């Protein structure tokens, strides 16, 4: 893919000449050395949660409007900063992705998928990566939207604390440079999402593309953790039978399938401005929690509650230590979590929240 780029070596030279200028765009925080990108060690992008500093150069005006079903890949250039005096320039391709957030009525800057030329990723943090989803900022002129996607990033990190069978994420501060000259540079928070197959392989299995899976084929305990987590973050925008915002993991050898959640922007914990619950559900806004599961014995829920209690300090620490998250969003999120923890330690509230609406 990368060899298609005409004049690529000239672009590399130009990028290095202007390295100091580009670094100034990242003035929000000094650029640290990226210890996950140690040369020659086959680094893993998701081995750490340290913030990446990147520049993406492309015709973003064209990309932002290429949101139809026949959208295409666009040539781009990625600059990875590994320290003040160390950067790597590589050709990449970008494609718009998603469904709801790809609509310009919702986001003027759509989510992206990035494709790498593996010849250029050797001995960088992107080594071994071929294609990745990027969660972007959605609204370029509304700074608050960055806060919502910082919160969505945190929902992934929280589930990592509860279940190793989960998608890993890596945060990045990205300068988006429009080479068409029609838009000014944007410096925005984004994050990369682990590839489906990589997540499955890391856990010793594969992704199973099975719609309308029968309940008896699902891992009972993992499903309970999944549904309580969705309740914890106030997310009702998922369906295991329809594989909506869910991947099914198969451990192989006839083992039960296990749901893995993703896409949390419709959750109450994120509370994005466009998020509304399905009108068929008995809630009026996404901040209202709803336990969407069939009725289970009370004692079966207790191990899941105990896990949340054991991880509470770690979960709150993630929120408290999140860089660039504004205090009002931090406090609002922790208050929302406080309500959950009060609920799971009160039998009357447990009965009301987990058994009144189950089926």
C-alpha positions as CSV (number, residue, x, y, z in Angstrom):
1,X,0.0,0.0,0.0
2,X,2.7,2.5,1.1
3,X,4.7,2.3,-2.1
4,X,1.8,3.8,-4.0
5,X,2.7,7.2,-2.5
6,X,4.4,9.4,-5.1
7,X,7.2,11.5,-3.8
8,X,7.0,9.7,-0.4
9,X,10.7,10.2,0.4
10,X,10.3,13.9,-0.2
11,X,7.3,14.0,2.2
12,X,9.4,12.2,4.9
13,X,12.2,14.8,4.5
14,X,9.7,17.6,4.7
15,X,8.0,16.1,7.8
16,X,11.3,15.9,9.6
17,X,12.3,19.4,8.7
18,X,9.1,20.7,10.3
19,X,9.2,18.3,13.2
20,X,9.7,21.2,15.7
21,X,6.7,23.1,14.3
22,X,4.5,20.0,14.6
23,X,5.6,19.3,18.2
24,X,4.5,22.8,19.2
25,X,0.9,21.8,18.3
26,X,1.1,19.3,21.2
27,X,1.7,22.0,23.7
28,X,-1.1,20.7,26.0
29,X,1.5,18.4,27.6
30,X,5.3,17.7,27.0
31,X,5.9,14.8,24.6
32,X,7.3,11.9,26.7
33,X,9.5,9.1,25.5
34,X,7.2,6.3,24.4
35,X,8.7,3.4,26.3
36,X,6.3,0.9,24.6
37,X,8.2,1.5,21.3
38,X,11.6,0.2,22.3
39,X,13.4,-0.6,19.1
40,X,13.9,-4.2,18.2
41,X,11.6,-5.6,20.8
42,X,8.4,-6.1,18.8
43,X,6.4,-3.6,20.8
44,X,2.7,-3.9,21.4
45,X,0.5,-0.9,20.9
46,X,-1.8,-1.9,23.8
47,X,0.9,-2.9,26.2
48,X,0.6,0.4,28.0
49,X,-1.9,3.2,28.3
50,X,0.6,6.1,27.9
51,X,-0.6,8.9,25.7
52,X,0.6,8.8,22.1
53,X,1.4,12.0,20.2
54,X,0.7,11.8,16.5
55,X,0.1,13.9,13.4
56,X,-2.2,12.7,10.6
57,X,-1.9,14.5,7.3
58,X,-4.6,13.9,4.7
59,X,-7.3,15.5,2.6
60,X,-9.6,15.6,5.6
61,X,-12.2,17.7,3.8
62,X,-12.7,14.9,1.3
63,X,-12.6,12.3,4.1
64,X,-15.2,14.1,6.2
65,X,-17.7,14.0,3.3
66,X,-16.9,10.4,2.2
67,X,-19.5,8.9,4.5
68,X,-21.7,6.9,2.1
69,X,-21.9,3.1,1.7
70,X,-19.4,3.3,-1.1
71,X,-16.8,5.1,0.8
72,X,-13.1,4.5,-0.1
73,X,-9.7,4.5,1.4
74,X,-7.7,7.8,1.4
75,X,-4.0,8.2,1.3
76,X,-2.5,9.8,4.4
77,X,0.7,10.3,6.3
78,X,1.2,9.5,10.0
79,X,4.0,11.1,12.1
80,X,4.7,9.3,15.4
81,X,6.6,11.2,18.0
82,X,8.7,9.0,20.3
83,X,10.4,11.9,22.0
84,X,11.5,15.5,21.3
85,X,14.2,14.4,19.0
86,X,12.8,11.1,17.7
87,X,9.9,10.8,15.2
88,X,8.8,8.3,12.6
89,X,6.9,9.1,9.4
90,X,4.9,6.4,7.7
91,X,2.3,6.2,4.9
92,X,-1.2,5.0,6.0
93,X,-4.7,4.9,4.6
94,X,-7.8,6.2,6.2
95,X,-11.5,5.3,5.8
96,X,-14.6,6.5,7.5
97,X,-16.5,3.9,9.5
98,X,-19.4,3.4,11.8
99,X,-23.1,4.0,11.4
100,X,-24.7,6.5,13.7
101,X,-21.5,8.7,14.2
102,X,-20.8,8.6,10.5
103,X,-23.8,10.8,9.9
104,X,-23.0,14.5,9.5
105,X,-26.1,15.3,11.4
106,X,-24.3,13.8,14.4
107,X,-20.6,14.2,13.8
108,X,-18.8,16.6,11.4
109,X,-15.7,14.5,11.9
110,X,-16.5,10.8,11.6
111,X,-14.9,7.8,13.3
112,X,-12.0,6.4,11.2
113,X,-10.3,3.2,10.3
114,X,-6.6,3.3,9.7
115,X,-4.6,0.8,7.5
116,X,-0.9,0.4,7.9
117,X,1.9,-0.7,5.5
118,X,3.6,-3.2,7.8
119,X,7.0,-2.4,6.1
120,X,6.9,1.0,7.8
121,X,5.7,0.0,11.2
122,X,8.7,-2.2,12.1
123,X,10.3,-1.3,15.4
124,X,7.5,1.2,16.2
125,X,4.6,1.0,18.6
126,X,2.4,0.1,15.6
127,X,4.4,-3.0,14.7
128,X,2.1,-6.0,14.0
129,X,-0.9,-3.8,13.4
130,X,-2.6,-3.9,10.0
131,X,-5.9,-2.2,10.5
132,X,-7.4,-0.4,13.5
133,X,-10.5,1.4,14.5
134,X,-10.0,5.0,15.7
135,X,-12.6,6.7,17.9
136,X,-12.4,10.4,17.1
137,X,-13.8,13.7,18.5
138,X,-17.0,13.9,16.5
139,X,-17.5,17.7,16.7
140,X,-14.5,19.8,15.7
141,X,-15.8,23.1,17.1
142,X,-17.3,21.8,20.3
143,X,-14.5,21.1,22.8
144,X,-17.0,19.3,25.2
145,X,-17.2,16.4,22.7
146,X,-13.6,15.4,23.5
147,X,-14.7,15.0,27.1
148,X,-17.4,12.5,26.0
149,X,-14.9,10.3,24.2
150,X,-12.4,10.5,27.0
151,X,-15.2,9.0,29.1
152,X,-15.9,6.4,26.5
153,X,-12.2,5.5,26.5
154,X,-12.5,5.1,30.3
155,X,-15.5,2.6,29.9
156,X,-13.2,0.3,27.9
157,X,-10.4,0.7,30.5
158,X,-12.9,-0.1,33.3
159,X,-14.1,-3.3,31.7
160,X,-10.4,-4.2,31.2
161,X,-10.2,-4.1,35.0
162,X,-13.2,-6.5,35.4
163,X,-12.5,-8.9,32.5
164,X,-9.4,-9.7,30.6
165,X,-11.7,-10.8,27.7
166,X,-12.2,-7.3,26.6
167,X,-11.1,-4.8,24.0
168,X,-7.9,-2.9,24.9
169,X,-7.5,0.8,23.9
170,X,-4.7,3.2,23.5
171,X,-5.2,7.0,23.9
172,X,-3.6,9.5,21.5
173,X,-3.4,13.3,21.1
174,X,-3.6,13.7,17.4
175,X,-3.0,16.7,15.2
176,X,-5.2,16.4,12.2
177,X,-3.7,18.3,9.3
178,X,-5.8,19.0,6.2
179,X,-3.5,19.0,3.2
180,X,-6.2,20.6,1.1
181,X,-5.7,23.8,3.0
182,X,-9.4,24.2,3.6
183,X,-9.3,23.5,7.3
184,X,-7.0,24.6,10.1
185,X,-5.1,22.1,12.1
186,X,-7.0,20.3,14.9
187,X,-5.4,18.8,18.0
188,X,-7.9,16.4,19.5
189,X,-8.1,13.4,21.8
190,X,-8.7,10.1,20.1
191,X,-8.1,6.4,20.9
192,X,-7.3,3.2,19.0
193,X,-9.4,0.1,19.5
194,X,-7.8,-3.4,19.5
195,X,-8.5,-5.5,16.5
196,X,-11.3,-8.1,16.9
197,X,-9.2,-11.0,16.0
198,X,-6.2,-9.8,18.0
199,X,-8.4,-9.6,21.1
200,X,-9.7,-13.1,20.5
201,X,-6.3,-14.6,19.8
202,X,-4.8,-13.0,22.9
203,X,-7.5,-14.8,24.9
204,X,-6.9,-18.1,23.1
205,X,-9.9,-18.2,20.9
206,X,-11.7,-16.8,17.8
207,X,-14.6,-14.4,17.1
208,X,-17.8,-16.3,16.4
209,X,-20.2,-14.6,14.0
210,X,-23.3,-16.2,15.3
211,X,-26.6,-14.4,15.3
212,X,-29.6,-15.3,17.5
213,X,-27.4,-17.5,19.7
214,X,-29.3,-19.7,22.2
215,X,-28.9,-18.8,25.8
216,X,-27.6,-22.3,26.7
217,X,-24.7,-21.8,24.3
218,X,-23.5,-18.7,26.3
219,X,-21.1,-18.7,29.3
220,X,-23.5,-18.0,32.2
221,X,-21.0,-16.3,34.5
222,X,-19.5,-14.2,31.7
223,X,-22.9,-13.1,30.6
224,X,-23.8,-12.0,34.1
225,X,-20.7,-9.9,34.3
226,X,-21.5,-8.4,30.9
227,X,-25.0,-7.4,31.8
228,X,-24.1,-6.0,35.2
229,X,-21.3,-3.9,33.6
230,X,-23.8,-2.6,31.0
231,X,-26.1,-1.7,33.9
232,X,-23.2,-0.1,35.8
233,X,-22.4,2.3,32.9
234,X,-26.1,2.8,32.1
235,X,-25.8,1.3,28.6
236,X,-28.9,-0.2,26.9
237,X,-27.6,0.1,23.3
238,X,-26.6,-3.5,22.8
239,X,-28.1,-6.8,21.8
240,X,-26.4,-10.2,22.0
241,X,-28.8,-12.0,19.6
242,X,-28.4,-9.2,17.0
243,X,-24.7,-8.8,17.7
244,X,-25.3,-5.1,18.2
245,X,-22.2,-3.6,19.9
246,X,-21.3,-7.1,20.9
247,X,-18.7,-9.6,19.7
248,X,-19.0,-13.2,20.6
249,X,-15.8,-15.0,21.7
250,X,-15.4,-18.7,21.2
251,X,-12.7,-20.4,23.3
252,X,-12.8,-23.4,20.9
253,X,-13.4,-27.1,21.6
254,X,-17.1,-26.6,22.1
255,X,-16.7,-24.2,25.0
256,X,-19.5,-21.7,25.7
257,X,-19.6,-18.4,23.8
258,X,-18.8,-15.2,25.7
259,X,-20.0,-11.7,24.9
260,X,-17.5,-8.9,24.6
261,X,-18.9,-5.3,24.6
262,X,-17.9,-2.3,22.7
263,X,-19.3,1.2,21.7
264,X,-20.3,2.9,24.9
265,X,-21.2,6.4,23.7
266,X,-24.9,5.8,24.3
267,X,-24.3,5.0,28.0
268,X,-25.4,7.1,30.8
269,X,-21.8,7.3,32.1
270,X,-20.7,9.0,28.9
271,X,-24.0,10.9,28.4
272,X,-23.3,12.2,24.9
273,X,-25.7,14.9,23.8
274,X,-27.1,12.8,21.0
275,X,-27.6,9.7,23.1
276,X,-31.2,8.6,23.7
277,X,-32.7,5.3,24.8
278,X,-34.7,3.1,22.5
279,X,-38.3,4.3,22.8
280,X,-39.4,0.8,23.5
281,X,-37.5,0.7,26.8
282,X,-39.1,2.0,30.0
283,X,-36.6,4.8,30.5
284,X,-36.7,8.4,29.3
285,X,-33.0,9.2,29.2
286,X,-29.7,7.3,29.1
287,X,-28.8,8.3,32.7
288,X,-31.5,6.0,33.9
289,X,-30.1,2.6,34.5
290,X,-32.0,-0.5,33.3
291,X,-31.0,-4.1,33.9
292,X,-31.6,-5.9,30.6
293,X,-31.5,-9.6,31.4
294,X,-33.7,-12.5,32.4
295,X,-34.3,-13.2,36.0
296,X,-31.5,-15.1,37.8
297,X,-31.2,-16.4,41.4
298,X,-30.1,-13.6,43.8
299,X,-27.1,-15.6,44.9
300,X,-25.7,-15.7,41.3
301,X,-25.4,-12.0,41.2
302,X,-23.3,-11.7,44.4
303,X,-20.0,-12.8,42.9
304,X,-20.4,-10.1,40.2
305,X,-21.2,-7.5,42.8
306,X,-18.2,-8.7,44.9
307,X,-15.9,-8.2,41.8
308,X,-17.2,-4.7,41.3
309,X,-16.6,-3.9,45.0
310,X,-13.1,-5.4,44.8
311,X,-12.2,-3.3,41.8
312,X,-13.9,-0.1,43.0
313,X,-10.7,1.6,44.0
314,X,-9.0,0.8,40.7
315,X,-12.1,2.0,38.7
316,X,-12.2,5.3,40.6
317,X,-8.5,5.7,40.2
318,X,-8.8,5.4,36.4
319,X,-11.4,8.3,36.4
320,X,-9.4,10.4,38.8
321,X,-6.1,10.1,36.9
322,X,-7.5,10.5,33.4
323,X,-5.5,13.3,31.7
324,X,-7.4,16.3,30.2
325,X,-10.7,15.1,31.7
326,X,-12.3,18.2,33.2
327,X,-13.3,18.2,36.8
328,X,-17.0,18.6,36.2
329,X,-17.1,15.5,34.0
330,X,-14.9,13.6,36.5
331,X,-17.1,14.4,39.4
332,X,-20.3,13.7,37.5
333,X,-19.0,10.3,36.5
334,X,-18.0,9.3,40.0
335,X,-21.3,10.4,41.4
336,X,-23.0,8.2,38.8
337,X,-20.8,5.3,39.9
338,X,-21.6,6.1,43.5
339,X,-25.2,5.4,42.9
340,X,-24.4,1.9,41.5
341,X,-22.3,1.0,44.5
342,X,-25.0,2.1,46.9
343,X,-27.5,0.0,45.0
344,X,-25.5,-3.2,45.1
345,X,-25.0,-2.9,48.8
346,X,-28.7,-2.5,49.6
347,X,-31.0,-5.5,49.3
348,X,-34.1,-3.4,48.8
349,X,-32.5,-1.5,45.9
350,X,-31.1,-4.8,44.5
351,X,-34.6,-6.2,44.4
352,X,-36.0,-3.1,42.7
353,X,-33.2,-2.7,40.1
354,X,-32.3,-6.2,39.2
355,X,-35.6,-8.2,39.7
356,X,-38.5,-5.8,39.1
357,X,-37.8,-5.5,35.3
358,X,-36.2,-8.8,34.5
359,X,-38.1,-11.4,32.5
